[in-house]
Amino acid sequence: MRRGLNYTSSPLLASKTPAWRSKFVMACLVLAFTGLAARAAWVQVIDNDFFLRQGEVRFARTLELSANRGRILDRNGLILASSVPAASIWAIPEDVEKNTPEDLAKLPQLAKLMDMPLDQLKKKLSEDKSFVWVKRQLDWEVGQKIKELGIKGVYQSREYKRQYPEGEAAAHIVGFTNVEDKGQEGMELAFENDLAGRKGSRRVIKDRLGRVVEGVGEEIPPIDGRDIQLSIDSKIQFFAYQKLKEQVIAHKAVGGSVVVMDAKTGELLALANYPSFDPANRKRLTGEQLRNRAITDVFEPGSIMKPITVGIALESGKFRPSSVIDTTPGRINVTGSVISDTRNYGVLTVEGVIQKSSNVGTTKIAQQLSAQEMWETFSAVGFGQKPQISFPGAASGRLRPHKTWRPVEQATMSYGYGLSASLVQMVRAYTVFSNGGKVIPATMLKLDRPPVGVPVFSERTAEQVRKMLALATGPGGTGQRAQTVGYSVGGKSGTARKQVGKSYAAGKYRAWFAGMAPIENPRVIVAVMVDEPSNGTYYGGAVAAPVFSTVVQHSLRLLGIAPDMAVQPQIVAAPVEESL
């Protein structure tokens, strides 16, 4: 019989432990460790998919590698829009709450740096979230100052924001992006896919503090967006905007637009609207500021349609520039509707009809034409069709089918009522006179080669109409204030009643002027619209023509076009009011 083990010599504490007990405990420990080893092998080797997934969820992250957004350039390579580094501030509210009183005392300074009310900042930092954006796309220098404060729980990320050097002068052209750097308006929106490029990605493992431990998987590099070069000349754009702004303010108008086009290529050199906005600061942006009136708004063009109607008449062979038209007594009845001039011009030639802007004369010309041939020509020069200028929101205007025209409607359309067009459409239509009878498409992108024009009139007809446009800006014409120093000009003024609802509003007008220079070999076409001038003067020849004059002179000088006239002020005769 085996003796037990004595663990003490004291008889009071003497205890005999059986030998099997120690062996049993040892066996249990061995069994337990064997089970743990088997469990570890099962979890880590055999059935590890679930735990791998959970590990990835907790520690594996896919980091986006931002692509640099492409620049928007003018025709000379000057920057209209570019991306610059920006600091976006974010916070972990629970970490901010653990700050010392000294750090919390820095919150007013933080709010001041971010130009944010302190109450709003505290509200964001008290949200029950593990992550909150405080403010995005701050200037990088401001971000560095915030970093120097050293407030625990407040962090920043490096992002990019758009910078617009031309400010409000080119705002309607370039548009703007949102905080996610996606285009919202203008060329930023139109060429979003090209400008944005493609983001890259990188798979990494992060520790619990958010630090990258190692990279896993394949890294996909980002593809930067490509630059977009516009046809816009930033110098012409700025000058046109300033002159338009001055005229709109001077005449207490609702707004206005000016478009400058290269008469040979159809490239838009300037497109300005007022009121405008600063694309870098859109806190108080309104719909009136955002509207690109030159492209999205359509109006009844009024008298600036008359040269096109006369062009149709000359092309038909039914009229010559010297053909006589009797406008006596200054009004005409067409199927019960009376069409009148501002006064009785008596007997006029076709040239005189354009020079005096006679509604009666234009109506009598239109009565000798068919509705179909008028509609075909109006359509050929771009009316009723959306301009293909790669710009969002471009309007098509309205040109009804000729089969629905009544005699009085055919008459009113001949001088610009009963149809609608945008300012860009009017500029494009006038290319038919600057390109030997061929109409060319408008574009906002710089071209590498001259466009192909579509014949509408003969070269002879185009030349004859240009001479009439020159008469309209000379002594006895309605557009005398369009004359400029050193350059011959030609154009047509227009004054159209403004339609509100189903009728024309009393005392509300739009003043227009469209023309080209130099008249013998046009290099630029300029169209101006002033909406609702209210200081007592509303005729296109008095309100819009002066803007045309200064913009034409400045544009031709910037383009290096030599003067074709003696550089001296011209004598302007007494103004002639055009017919409404």
C-alpha positions in Angstrom: 0.0 0.0 0.0 1.4 3.4 -1.1 1.8 6.1 1.4 0.5 9.6 0.7 2.6 12.7 0.6 2.9 14.9 3.7 3.0 18.6 2.8 3.7 19.7 6.4 5.3 18.3 9.4 2.7 19.8 11.7 0.3 17.2 12.9 -2.5 19.7 12.9 -2.1 20.4 9.2 -1.1 17.0 8.1 -3.0 16.0 4.9 -2.5 13.1 2.8 -3.2 13.8 -1.0 -3.7 10.8 -3.3 -1.2 10.6 -6.1 -3.9 10.3 -8.8 -5.2 13.8 -8.0 -2.1 15.5 -9.2 -2.1 13.3 -12.3 -5.7 14.2 -13.0 -5.0 17.9 -12.7 -2.1 17.6 -15.1 -4.3 15.7 -17.6 -6.9 18.4 -17.4 -4.4 21.1 -18.1 -3.0 19.1 -21.0 -6.4 18.5 -22.4 -7.3 22.2 -22.1 -4.2 23.4 -23.9 -4.8 20.8 -26.5 -8.3 22.1 -27.0 -7.0 25.7 -27.2 -4.4 24.6 -29.8 -7.1 22.8 -31.8 -9.3 25.8 -31.6 -6.5 28.1 -32.7 -5.7 25.9 -35.6 -9.4 25.7 -36.6 -9.8 29.5 -36.4 -6.6 30.5 -37.9 -6.0 27.8 -40.5 -9.1 25.7 -41.3 -12.2 27.9 -40.9 -10.7 31.5 -40.9 -12.9 33.2 -43.5 -15.3 34.9 -41.0 -12.5 36.2 -38.9 -10.5 37.4 -41.9 -13.6 39.4 -43.0 -14.1 40.8 -39.5 -10.4 41.8 -39.4 -10.7 43.6 -42.8 -13.9 45.4 -41.7 -12.1 46.7 -38.6 -8.6 47.5 -39.9 -8.5 47.2 -43.7 -9.3 50.4 -45.6 -9.4 51.5 -49.2 -7.9 55.0 -49.6 -8.9 57.2 -52.5 -6.0 58.7 -54.4 -7.3 62.1 -55.6 -6.8 63.1 -59.2 -5.9 66.7 -60.0 -8.8 68.4 -61.6 -7.9 69.9 -65.0 -7.6 73.6 -65.6 -9.8 75.8 -67.7 -7.7 78.2 -69.9 -8.5 81.0 -72.2 -7.4 81.1 -75.8 -4.0 82.6 -74.8 -3.3 80.0 -72.1 -4.3 82.3 -69.2 -5.9 80.4 -66.3 -9.7 80.9 -65.8 -10.0 78.0 -63.3 -7.5 75.9 -61.4 -7.3 73.7 -58.3 -5.3 74.8 -55.2 -4.7 72.9 -51.9 -7.3 73.4 -49.3 -7.8 72.2 -45.7 -11.0 70.5 -44.6 -11.5 70.5 -40.8 -13.1 67.5 -39.1 -13.5 66.4 -35.5 -14.3 63.5 -33.2 -16.7 65.1 -30.7 -16.1 62.7 -27.8 -12.3 63.4 -28.0 -13.0 67.2 -28.0 -15.1 66.8 -24.8 -12.1 65.2 -23.0 -9.9 68.3 -23.7 -8.5 70.4 -20.9 -10.0 73.8 -20.0 -7.0 75.4 -21.7 -7.7 73.7 -25.0 -11.5 74.4 -24.8 -10.6 78.0 -24.3 -9.2 78.0 -27.8 -12.6 77.3 -29.4 -13.4 81.0 -29.9 -10.1 81.4 -31.8 -10.9 78.3 -33.9 -14.4 79.7 -34.8 -12.8 83.0 -35.8 -10.3 81.3 -38.1 -13.1 79.4 -39.8 -15.4 82.4 -40.0 -18.0 80.5 -38.1 -20.3 81.6 -35.2 -19.1 80.1 -32.0 -22.5 78.7 -31.2 -22.6 76.8 -34.5 -19.1 75.4 -33.8 -20.1 74.2 -30.4 -23.3 72.6 -31.8 -21.2 70.6 -34.3 -18.7 69.5 -31.7 -21.5 68.3 -29.4 -23.1 65.9 -31.9 -23.4 62.3 -30.9 -21.2 61.1 -33.7 -17.7 59.6 -34.0 -16.9 61.8 -37.0 -18.2 65.2 -38.1 -17.2 67.7 -40.8 -16.7 71.1 -39.2 -15.9 73.1 -42.4 -14.5 72.2 -45.7 -12.2 73.8 -48.2 -10.6 76.4 -46.1 -7.5 78.2 -47.4 -4.4 76.1 -46.8 -2.8 78.9 -44.7 -5.9 79.0 -42.4 -5.6 75.2 -42.0 -2.0 75.5 -40.8 -3.0 78.1 -38.2 -5.8 75.7 -37.0 -3.2 72.9 -36.8 -1.0 75.1 -34.6 -3.8 75.5 -32.1 -3.3 71.8 -31.2 -6.9 71.1 -30.1 -7.3 67.4 -29.4 -10.0 65.8 -31.4 -9.9 68.5 -34.2 -8.1 67.3 -37.4 -7.8 68.3 -41.0 -7.6 66.6 -44.4 -5.9 67.9 -47.5 -8.3 68.5 -50.3 -8.4 70.8 -53.4 -10.7 73.7 -54.2 -11.2 75.7 -57.3 -9.8 79.1 -57.8 -11.2 81.6 -60.3 -8.8 84.5 -61.1 -11.3 86.4 -63.3 -13.9 86.5 -60.6 -17.4 87.7 -61.6 -16.3 88.8 -65.1 -16.1 85.2 -66.3 -18.3 83.5 -63.7 -21.1 82.6 -66.2 -18.6 80.9 -68.5 -16.5 78.8 -66.1 -19.2 78.1 -63.6 -18.2 76.5 -60.3 -17.8 73.2 -58.4 -19.3 72.0 -55.1 -17.4 70.9 -52.0 -17.0 67.5 -53.6 -15.1 69.2 -56.5 -17.8 68.3 -59.0 -18.9 70.8 -61.6 -22.3 72.5 -61.0 -22.5 75.2 -63.6 -20.9 76.5 -66.8 -17.9 74.7 -68.4 -17.1 73.0 -65.0 -20.4 71.1 -65.5 -20.2 70.7 -69.3 -16.8 69.1 -69.2 -17.0 67.4 -65.8 -15.8 64.0 -67.1 -12.8 65.5 -68.8 -11.8 67.9 -66.0 -12.3 65.4 -63.1 -10.1 62.6 -64.4 -10.2 59.3 -62.6 -9.5 58.7 -58.9 -7.0 56.0 -57.9 -7.2 53.7 -54.9 -4.9 52.0 -52.4 -5.7 49.1 -50.0 -4.1 49.5 -46.6 -4.2 48.2 -43.0 -4.7 50.8 -40.3 -4.2 50.4 -36.5 -6.8 51.6 -34.0 -5.4 55.1 -34.0 -5.9 55.4 -37.8 -2.3 55.1 -38.8 -1.4 53.2 -41.9 0.5 50.1 -40.9 1.1 48.5 -44.3 -0.2 48.4 -47.8 -2.1 45.3 -49.1 -3.3 44.6 -52.6 -2.7 46.4 -55.8 -2.4 50.2 -56.0 -4.3 51.9 -58.8 -2.7 55.3 -59.7 -5.0 58.3 -60.3 -5.4 59.8 -63.8 -5.4 63.6 -63.7 -8.1 65.5 -65.6 -7.2 67.2 -68.8 -7.0 70.9 -69.4 -9.8 72.6 -71.4 -8.8 75.6 -73.6 -11.7 77.9 -74.4 -12.0 80.4 -77.2 -12.6 83.2 -74.7 -10.1 86.0 -74.5 -9.9 87.0 -70.9 -8.9 90.6 -71.6 -11.8 91.1 -74.0 -14.1 89.3 -71.5 -13.1 91.6 -68.6 -13.5 94.8 -70.7 -16.9 93.7 -72.1 -18.2 92.9 -68.6 -17.1 96.2 -67.2 -18.7 98.3 -69.9 -21.9 96.3 -69.7 -22.0 96.7 -66.0 -21.6 100.4 -66.2 -24.4 100.8 -68.8 -26.8 98.6 -66.9 -26.2 100.6 -63.7 -26.4 103.9 -65.6 -29.7 103.1 -67.2 -31.2 101.4 -64.1 -31.8 98.3 -66.0 -32.7 94.8 -64.7 -29.7 93.2 -66.4 -27.9 92.8 -69.7 -25.6 90.7 -71.8 -22.9 91.1 -74.4 -21.4 88.6 -76.8 -18.2 89.0 -78.9 -17.6 86.5 -81.7 -14.7 86.0 -84.1 -16.4 86.7 -87.4 -14.2 84.3 -89.3 -14.2 81.3 -87.0 -17.3 81.5 -84.9 -15.2 81.4 -81.7 -16.8 83.3 -78.8 -14.2 85.8 -77.6 -16.4 87.1 -74.7 -19.7 86.3 -73.2 -20.7 88.5 -70.2 -23.8 89.0 -68.2 -24.8 91.4 -65.5 -25.7 90.9 -62.7 -23.0 88.3 -62.0 -21.5 86.6 -59.0 -18.1 85.7 -57.5 -17.7 81.9 -58.0 -15.3 81.7 -55.1 -17.9 83.2 -52.7 -21.5 82.0 -53.3 -23.0 82.6 -49.8 -25.6 85.1 -51.1 -26.1 83.7 -54.6 -29.4 84.5 -56.2 -31.2 83.2 -59.3 -30.8 86.5 -61.0 -27.1 86.4 -60.6 -26.8 82.8 -61.7 -28.7 83.2 -65.0 -26.6 83.1 -68.1 -28.9 85.5 -70.0 -26.9 85.4 -73.2 -27.4 81.6 -73.6 -30.5 80.6 -71.6 -32.8 83.5 -72.0 -34.7 84.0 -75.3 -36.4 87.3 -76.5 -38.2 88.7 -79.4 -35.3 90.3 -81.3 -37.2 93.2 -82.8 -35.5 95.2 -85.5 -32.3 93.4 -85.6 -34.2 90.7 -87.7 -34.7 93.2 -90.5 -31.3 92.7 -92.2 -32.1 89.0 -92.5 -35.5 89.7 -94.0 -33.9 92.1 -96.5 -31.3 89.5 -97.3 -34.0 87.0 -98.2 -35.6 89.6 -100.5 -32.3 90.4 -102.2 -31.5 86.8 -102.7 -34.9 86.1 -104.2 -34.2 88.6 -107.0 -37.5 90.5 -106.3 -35.6 93.5 -104.8 -32.4 95.4 -105.2 -30.8 97.8 -102.7 -32.2 100.7 -104.8 -35.7 99.3 -105.1 -38.3 101.9 -104.1 -40.8 101.3 -101.3 -43.5 103.8 -100.4 -44.1 103.8 -96.6 -46.6 106.6 -96.7 -48.4 107.4 -94.4 -46.2 105.6 -91.9 -48.6 102.8 -91.2 -50.1 99.8 -92.9 -53.2 97.6 -92.3 -52.6 93.8 -92.5 -55.8 91.8 -92.1 -57.2 94.2 -89.6 -54.0 94.8 -87.6 -52.1 98.1 -87.9 -48.3 98.2 -88.3 -46.7 101.6 -87.9 -43.4 103.5 -87.9 -42.4 106.1 -85.4 -43.1 108.7 -88.1 -43.9 108.9 -91.8 -40.7 108.2 -93.7 -42.3 108.5 -97.1 -40.6 106.9 -100.1 -37.6 104.8 -99.1 -35.2 102.5 -100.9 -34.5 99.1 -99.5 -31.3 100.6 -98.1 -33.4 103.3 -96.5 -35.7 100.7 -94.9 -32.7 99.4 -93.0 -31.3 102.8 -92.3 -34.5 104.2 -90.9 -35.6 100.8 -89.4 -39.0 101.1 -91.0 -41.6 98.5 -89.9 -43.9 99.4 -92.8 -41.1 99.1 -95.4 -40.1 95.7 -94.0 -43.7 94.5 -94.0 -44.1 95.5 -97.6 -41.0 93.5 -98.5 -42.2 90.5 -96.5 -45.5 90.6 -98.4 -43.6 89.8 -101.6 -42.0 86.8 -100.1 -43.5 83.4 -99.3 -43.7 82.2 -95.7 -41.8 79.0 -96.6 -38.7 80.8 -98.0 -38.7 83.1 -94.9 -39.0 80.1 -92.6 -36.3 78.2 -94.4 -33.8 81.0 -94.2 -34.6 81.8 -90.5 -34.1 78.1 -89.8 -30.8 78.0 -91.8 -29.2 80.8 -89.8 -30.1 79.0 -86.6 -33.4 80.2 -85.2 -35.5 77.6 -83.5 -32.4 75.4 -83.0 -30.3 74.8 -80.0 -26.8 76.2 -80.5 -24.2 73.4 -80.5 -21.8 75.2 -78.1 -21.2 72.4 -75.4 -22.8 74.6 -72.7 -25.5 73.5 -70.3 -28.9 75.1 -70.6 -28.5 76.6 -74.1 -32.0 77.6 -75.3 -33.3 76.9 -78.8 -35.8 79.8 -79.0 -39.1 79.6 -80.9 -39.8 79.5 -84.6 -43.2 78.1 -85.5 -43.7 76.1 -88.7 -44.5 78.3 -91.7 -47.8 76.5 -92.4 -49.3 78.1 -89.3 -48.3 81.6 -90.1 -51.1 84.1 -90.7 -50.4 87.1 -93.0 -50.0 89.4 -90.0 -47.7 87.0 -88.3 -45.5 86.8 -91.4 -45.4 90.6 -91.3 -44.4 90.9 -87.7 -41.8 88.1 -87.9 -40.1 90.1 -90.7 -39.2 92.7 -88.1 -38.6 90.5 -85.1 -41.9 89.8 -83.4 -43.6 86.4 -83.1 -40.3 84.5 -82.8 -37.7 84.3 -80.1 -33.9 83.8 -79.9 -31.0 84.1 -77.5 -28.2 86.6 -77.9 -25.8 83.9 -79.0 -28.3 82.8 -81.7 -28.4 86.4 -83.0 -24.6 86.6 -83.1 -24.4 83.4 -85.0 -27.1 84.5 -87.4 -25.1 87.6 -88.3 -22.1 85.4 -89.4 -24.0 84.9 -92.7 -23.1 88.6 -93.5 -19.5 88.4 -92.4 -18.6 85.2 -94.2 -19.8 85.7 -97.8 -23.3 84.4 -97.2 -22.2 81.3 -95.2 -23.4 80.8 -91.6 -20.8 79.2 -89.3 -21.4 77.4 -86.0 -20.6 79.2 -82.7 -18.1 77.5 -80.3 -16.7 78.2 -76.9 -13.6 76.0 -77.5 -10.5 77.2 -79.3 -10.4 75.8 -82.8 -7.4 74.3 -84.6 -8.8 74.8 -88.0 -11.4 77.1 -89.6 -15.0 75.8 -89.6 -16.9 74.8 -92.6 -19.8 77.3 -93.3 -23.2 76.5 -94.7 -24.2 78.7 -97.7 -27.4 80.7 -97.1 -26.9 83.8 -99.2 -24.6 84.7 -102.1 -21.5 86.8 -101.5 -23.1 89.6 -103.4 -26.2 89.6 -101.1 -24.0 89.5 -98.0 -21.9 92.4 -99.2 -25.1 94.5 -100.0 -26.5 93.9 -96.6 -23.2 94.9 -94.9 -23.4 98.2 -96.7 -26.9 98.7 -95.4 -25.7 98.0 -91.9 -23.0 100.6 -92.3 -25.7 103.1 -93.4 -27.7 102.3 -90.3 -24.8 103.4 -88.1 -24.0 106.5 -90.1 -25.7 109.9 -90.3 -29.5 109.5 -90.6 -29.4 105.9 -89.2 -30.8 104.5 -85.9 -27.4 103.2 -84.7 -25.2 106.3 -84.9 -23.9 105.8 -81.4 -22.3 102.5 -82.5 -19.7 104.4 -84.4 -16.2 104.0 -83.1 -12.8 105.7 -83.5 -10.6 104.2 -86.2 -12.8 101.4 -87.4 -15.7 101.3 -89.8 -18.8 99.5 -88.3 -22.1 98.3 -89.4 -25.0 97.0 -87.3 -28.7 97.2 -86.5 -30.4 98.4 -83.4 -33.5 96.8 -82.0 -36.1 97.8 -79.4 -38.6 95.1 -78.4 -41.5 95.4 -76.1 -41.2 92.9 -73.2 -43.8 90.3 -73.0 -45.2 89.5 -69.6 -47.6 86.6 -69.6 -49.8 86.7 -72.7 -49.5 90.4 -73.4 -46.8 93.1 -73.7 -46.1 95.0 -70.5 -46.4 98.8 -70.6 -43.2 100.7 -70.3 -41.0 97.6 -70.4 -38.5 97.1 -73.2 -35.4 95.3 -74.2 -32.7 97.3 -76.1 -30.6 95.4 -78.6 -27.7 96.1 -80.9 -25.9 93.6 -83.2 -23.2 94.5 -85.7 -19.7 93.9 -87.0 -16.4 95.6 -87.7 -14.5 96.5 -89.8 -17.4 96.5 -92.2 -15.5 95.6 -95.4 -13.7 92.7 -93.9 -15.4 91.9 -90.5 -13.3 90.4 -87.8 -15.6 90.6 -84.8 -19.4 90.4 -84.4 -20.8 92.0 -81.2 -24.3 91.8 -79.8 -25.5 93.7 -76.8 -28.8 93.4 -74.9 -30.0 95.6 -72.0 -33.1 94.4 -70.2 -35.6 96.9 -69.0 -33.7 100.2 -69.0 -35.8 102.6 -66.8 -34.1 106.0 -66.7 -36.3 107.3 -69.6 -34.2 106.1 -72.6 -34.9 102.6 -73.9 -34.1 102.6 -77.7 -31.4 100.1 -78.7 -29.6 102.8 -80.6 -29.2 104.9 -77.4 -28.8 102.2 -74.8 -27.1 99.2 -76.4 -25.1 100.9 -79.2 -22.6 102.7 -77.0 -21.6 99.4 -75.4 -21.1 98.0 -78.9 -18.9 100.9 -79.8 -16.5 100.7 -76.9 -16.3 96.9 -77.0 -15.6 96.8 -80.7 -12.8 99.3 -80.5 -11.2 97.6 -77.6 -11.6 94.1 -79.0 -10.1 95.0 -82.4 -7.1 96.7 -80.7 -6.4 93.6 -78.6 -6.6 91.4 -81.6 -4.1 93.6 -83.4 -6.4 94.7 -86.2 -5.2 97.9 -87.9 -7.6 100.8 -88.1 -9.3 101.1 -91.5 -10.4 104.7 -91.0 -8.8 108.0 -89.9 -8.2 107.9 -86.2 -10.4 110.8 -85.3 -13.8 111.3 -83.8 -16.6 111.0 -86.3 -19.4 113.6 -86.6 -22.7 112.0 -85.5 -25.9 113.5 -86.8 -29.1 113.8 -84.8 -30.3 110.4 -83.6 -33.2 108.7 -85.4 -35.6 106.7 -83.3 -36.3 103.2 -84.6 -39.8 101.8 -85.0 -41.0 99.4 -82.2 
